[in-house]
Amino acid sequence: MEKKTWIAHYIYASDDGSARTRIRKIMAADYDAAVQFAANDSPAEEFVVSVYPESDDQYLGLVR
């Protein structure tokens, strides 16, 4: 199965309590594999992550 590029967008609290975000690209064969990789590579112990395929489509002013 061919791997494709996924975008993982993390939201988490830094050590000083301020909100932080991190966006990274992930190469994975499918959504479940991308989510698993994103969860294992999180920037903090507690976080929220959104994973979606890389795309040139535009949503509400953002290019995905």
ABEGO torsion letter per residue (X at the ends): XBBBBBBBBBBBBBAAGBBBBBBBBBBBABAAAAAAAAAAABABABBBBBBBBBBABBBGGBBX
